[in-house]
Amino acid sequence: MKTVAVENITVKQIVEECGVSRQTFYRNFIDKYDLINWYFDRLLEESFNQLGSGKTLREGLIKKFRYINEERLFFSAAFKVDEQNNLKDHDFYMIYEFYCGLIREKTGELPDKKTRKLLEMYCQASIYMTVQWVLKGMKESEEELADLMIDAMPPHLEKKFKELEII
């Protein structure tokens, strides 16, 4: 990704660089985008696993944005891709499912229809802003971006997240 755009990287190049066989690669990943998404999942696990157990949403977001900043080369390249199985779509799915699961864990119920729709819109907007932050040079600090994300939360979600002690 330092020298070649994601679209132009081949699985052959990946396996040669990593010293594994194509069979090993395909045993673990569907395609190169699945590999990118797997790498991103490690970030989500690291930054959001402790939410609800002493860590706030703001702390989780700051941790996520710091990691993205540290790995800016990877994310700058990955966020430019719009092909099937891309990181932006994967990010949406993972974060949306994370929030739904967190609400379910804390209440014992899945979020209601209104909450799910608001979460869907909020997660899409959050991902868009994260991508813009990365592609436009990360001008705001991680803390500023986290605060903007929280400030942009719809009032219904903000109320629910406060009740659940997430923010």
N, C-alpha and C positions, 0 to 999 in steps of 0.2 A: 504494500500500500504506500510505501515511501516513494516508489518510482513508477508504479503502474496504477491506473484507475481501476477500481473494483470491477467494472464491467469487462475489463481486458485481462484480468487475472484468471488463469485456468486452474482447474483441479490438479492437472499435471504439475504445474508450477508449485502449487501448495504442497503436494506430497513429496516432490523432489526437495524442496526447501526444508521440510520437516523430517525427511528421512523415513517416511512410512509408505506403505503400498496404497494403491488406489482402493483395493479391497478393504483395507483398514479404514480409510477415509469414509467410504460409503457404508461401512458397517456402523459408523457413528454419526454421519451427517447425510442429509438428503442432497445438499448441494453447497456451494460456497456461501450462499446467503444463510443457510442453516448454521454454518460455522460462525458467521458474524453474529447471528441471533443468540447462539449458545454463549459466545463471549459476553454479549450484552447481558444475558441472564445472570452471569456471575456478578455483574455490577448491581443488578436489582436485588439479588439475594443479600449482598453485602450492605447495601445502603438502606434497605427497607425491612430487613428481618426483625429488627428490634422495635419497630413501631408498635405502640400500644403497651410496651413493657418498659416504660421509662423514657423512651425516645419520642420526640415529637415529630410531626410531619415536617416541620421546618428543618430539624436536624437531619432527617432522612434525605430531604431534597438537597441540602447543602453538601452532604456526603456524596450524593449522586453527581452533582454538578462539579465537585472537586475531582472526582474520578474521571468524568468526561473531560475536564480541563487537562488533567495529567495525560490522558490518552487522546488528545485532540486530533492527532494525525489520523488515528483509526476512525474516530467519530466524524471528522470532516469528510473523509472518503465514504464511509458507510451511509451517512445521511444524504448524500447526493444521489443515491440509487433509488429509482422508483420502480424497479422490476418486481416481478412476483416474489413473494417471500422476503420483502425488504425490511430493513430495520425499523423504519418509521411505523409500519403496520404492526410489526411484532411488538414494538414498544407500547403502542396503544393497547393491544390485546393484553399484554402482561400487566400493565399498570391498572387498566380497567378491572381485570380479574383480581388483582391484588386488593384494590379498594373494596370490591364486592365481597371478597373473602374476609377482609378485615371487619367489615360491618357484620357479616354473618357470624364471625367468631365472637364478636362483642355483644351481639343481640340474640344470637341463636336463630336468626331468620335471615333470609336473603333480603336485599334491599327491595323496597316497593318499586313499582313502575316509574313513578316520578323521579325517585332518587337515581334509578338506573339510567334514565334518559339524561338527567343533569350530569351524572358521572361521565356518561359517554361524551357529551359536549365538552365538559371540563377537561377530560383526558385528551381529546383531540386538540383542543386549544393549547394545552400544556405542552404537548409534543411539538406542535407547530412552533411555539415560542422557544423551546429548547433547540430545535433544529435551526431556527433563525439566529439564536444566540451563538451557536457553534459556527455556522457558515458566514456570519458577519463579523467574526473576530473576537467574540467573548468580551464585549466592552463593559458589561456589568459584572460586578463581582458575583461569586456564587451566592453570597448572602443576599445581595440585592435581587438576584433572579428568584431565589426562594421566596423572598418577601413579596415580589410581584406575583408569583404563582399563587400564593396564599391570598393576597388581596383580590385576585381575579376570581376567586371561588364564589360560585353562586350562593346567595344567603341561605337557601335551604340546606345545601351541603355544609356550609360553615356551621350552621346551627347543629346539624347532626354530628359533625366531627367534634364539635365542642362537647356535646352531650356524651360522646364516647371517649372523650379525653385523648383525642388524636392530635388536636391543635390546642 
